[in-house]
C-alpha cells in the first residue's frame, strides 16, 4: 500500500469511528441530561423558583442551569464566577451531606441560584415571563433544546477522551496478542532496564532531557530496546501539525538520554495526516505505524 493510499484509508477509518461512536455517546448523553433536567424541573417548579435549596438537594442540576442560559458557560468559567476553579466536581455527581464538598457548595449555592434566575434564557423558557398557550408543548420544547445543547458538548468531550483511550487499548491488545505482559513498574522511567524485556506499561513519564509522559512503553523481545509509543488520532487535519510537533519534541528529548540507550520512538497514527507531516516524523527518526495496519508494530517487537 502506498503512502497516499494509507493517508486516504486512515481518513476513512477515523471518520467511521467518529460517526459510529459519537452517535452512541450523544444518545446516551441525551438520556442522562434528560433525567437531570426532569430533576431540575421538579426541584424548581419548572424553573420558576430557582433556589439554593434545590441546588443543595441535587448539585447535578447546576449542569442544566449552565445550559439554560444563552450562551451556555463552560464548567471552568462558571466555577470561576463563584471563586472555584471549575464547577465539574459538583455537577458530575450528586454531592451529599457529610461529604467534604458539601460545605463548599453551601457557600456558593445562593449566588448560583441568583445568577441563573437573572440570566436564564427567557426566549426558551417562555412561560417564565408571560402566559403561554400550549404550556406543555413549550416545556417539552425547552427540555429538548436544553438537553440537546448539553448532550452535543458532552459527547464531543467524551469522544476526545475515549478516542485516546481506545487507541492506547488497541495497542496494548496487540502487544498482549503476541505474548507481551503488563509491567509492574511504576514511577518515572529513567533507564532501559526499568522495563523488563517482553513487558509493557501505559501512561508513564520518561526521563530524557526533561520528563515527559509516553502513551505506551514496551521493551522489545527482538532488540531488547525500549520502545516509546505515542498514540495520535486526529479528526481535523490542522490539528495534525500540533500532534506531530509533540511527537518530534518528545523523540528529540528522549534521544538525549544515555540511560535509555537510543530508544525507538513510534507514532501510531490515525485520521487526517498529510505527506508533509509523515515526512516530518521520519526526519525525527520516528517510526510511523498506521492504526488501520496496527499489526505492522510487530516488526519491532
Order of alpha helices (4+ residues) and beta strands (2+ residues): alpha-alpha-alpha-alpha-alpha-alpha-alpha-beta-beta-beta-beta-alpha-beta-alpha-beta
